[in-house]
Amino acid sequence: MNENQENNGNENFVRMESDAFEEGMVKIHGSIHRLRKMSGFSFLILRTARRLVQCILEPGRCEILGPDGSVWEGPLREEMCIRMEAQAVREPRSKTGWELHPVRIRILSVPAQTLPVVIHGKEIPASLETILDYRPMTLRNEKERAVFRIQDALVRGFTEYLQRNDFVQIHTPKLVSQGAEGGANIFRLDYFGREAYLAQSPQFYKQMMVGVYERVFEIGPVFRAEKHDTARHLNEYTGVDFEMGYIEGFEELCRMEEGMIRHTLEGLSELCGEELALLNVRIPRIGSIPFIRFHEAKERIARKYRRPVREKEDLDPEEEKLLCELIQEETGSEFVFVTHYPTAKRPFYAMEDEADRSVTKSFDLLFRGLEVTTGGQRIHDHAAQLAKMKERGMDPEQFESYLMIHRGGMPPHGGLGMGLERFTARLLEQDNVRRACLFPRDIHRIAP
C-alpha cells in the first residue's frame, strides 16, 4: 500500500490530492471553478492547486453536506471550497484524461459574494487595471496562475545551477543606511529617528560576501523610487543577483549567466510542461550568446534602420528592440550581451577599461527586445575606488562600511542583477511586466 492509500475496506479507495488518478474511488479537495447545468446532470469543474478537473454531478447520486456536517439544502456555488469523494473514470476527451463522478461532497466554506470579475474563461474579459485591482481573485484564473508556476520553475532552475557551481545563497538587509547607487531613486524612511532607505539592490553586501565565500547569490526584493509609468518598470521587483570573485574578466560573468539560463530553460518542460503548453510559450534555444560593444551597437542600429542617435550614453527602448531584431537576423539568437557601456552611465563601483577610460567593463543582457540584466566587473582596489568616488563628488565617509572591504583586500570580482519579472515577461512574450508580478508596485499601486 502506498503512502496515499487508506485501508477503508476497499483497496481501490485512494486519497489523491495530487490529481494523479487511478480508477476507483478517490478523495480530492479544491474550489468549484465552474458549474454548468445540463439536461439531467451538471458539469462541475474543480480547481485544485495544479489543474482543473472535470466532474459529472448527477442528481440523487451524490450526498452533499454543509460546513456543519448536516445535509446541504441550498445550491452549490462557484468558489465554494469542497472536499469530494468520487469515482474516477478514464475520459480521454477531458484535459486530465479523467472524469470524476462525485458520490459525496462536503462543503468547507461558502463565498460571501459573487466574484466581481469572471475568472473561469480562457481569458479574463477585463482590462489589466481591473485584473490587478482584483488580483487575489483573478490569480485563480487558469492562465493567470500558470504564469507564476513558470516563474517558480525559473527560480528553482537559477538556484539549482548556481548552487551546483559553488555559489552560496545569502540574504541581505533591505533596510540600509545608504543607497548602492545614490541619486533620487531611493525610498527614504524613518528608522527610530534616523534616516534609512529601502535597498536599491544587494550590491554592497554581495561584494562584502565575495570576500567571505568567493561566490554568492541572492533572489529577493529590490526597491526603486523611479517615477516611471511604463510597461517595463516596477518600483518593487525581484532581483536575481550573483557575485563572483577571482575573475579574469567580466566575460566570465556573462558565460556564467548564459549557463544558468540554458540550464533553467532546458528544465522547464519537466517542471511545468502543462503551463508552458497552456500559454503557448516559445522556449528559446541557448547557444553561445553573442557580444556586441555598446558604441558599435548604436552605430549599427543607426545605419541599418536609418534613425538618428539621440541618447548617447544608453540604449533607448526602441534601440533595444531593433538591436535584438538585428542580432536574431544575423545569428539566430534571441539574446545579446551589450558590453562596454559609457563610464558616465555606470555606477561608481564599475571598473573602467584600461584601454579606454570612457567605457566600463560592464554589460547588459537583452532578451527579445528588452534589457533583463545589468552587470560588470567591480573596482576592487581601495585607492582606485576612493579616487573614483572623489571624482564624482561623493563623500567616502558615507560609505565607510562599504570601503572597509577594499581596505581589507578584495580579489578581482564582479556580478550581475537580473529582473525576474522582466525575464518572465519576455519569456512569455507579455506586453507588460506587471503581468509577471504577483502584486505589482508601481507609482499608482500600493494595494492589494
Secondary structure, DSSP 8 states (H G I E B T S, - for coil): --TTB--SS-TT-EE-TT----SEEEEEEEEEEEEEE-SSSEEEEEE-SS-EEEEEE-TTS-EEE-TTSSB--S---TT-EEEEEEEEEE-TTSTTSEEEEEEEEEEEE--SS--SS--SSSS-SS-HHHHHHTHHHHTTSHHHHHHHHHHHHHHHHHHHHHHHTT-EE----SEESS-SS-SS---EEEETTEEEEE-S-SHHHHHHHHHHHSEEEEEEEEE------STT--SEEEEEEEEEES-SSTHHHHHHHHHHHHHHHHHHHHHHHHHHHHTT------S---EEEHHHHHHHHHHHHT-----SSS--HHHHHHHHHHHHHHH--SEEEEE--BGGGS-TTB-EETTEEEEESEEEEEETTEEEEEEEEB---HHHHHHHHHHTT--GGGGHHHHHHHHT---SEEEEEEEHHHHHHHHTT-S-GGGGSSS--BTTB---
